């Protein structure tokens, strides 16, 4: 993972709802669907941004 940092989402500073931490690691994850997986097209699924709390490791998901 990359260095953790403060993040803004929709103009507001992101705060962990579990521990109130304010530094997160960023990663992306595929939003798999049954159909795409069945047909072997997992690569075609949409992505979501994940922010993982540095303190408690709680993960928050954001999708456009």
MOJO-V966773 format. One record per helix or strand. SS is the DSSP state (2 for helix, 1 for strand). FROM is the first residue (numbers start at 1). TO is the last residue. If there is no record, write none. Layout:
BEGIN
ss:SS from:FROM to:TO
ss:SS from:FROM to:TO
END
This chain:
BEGIN
ss:1 from:5 to:5
ss:1 from:8 to:9
ss:1 from:12 to:13
ss:1 from:24 to:30
ss:2 from:34 to:39
ss:2 from:42 to:44
ss:1 from:47 to:53
ss:1 from:59 to:62
END
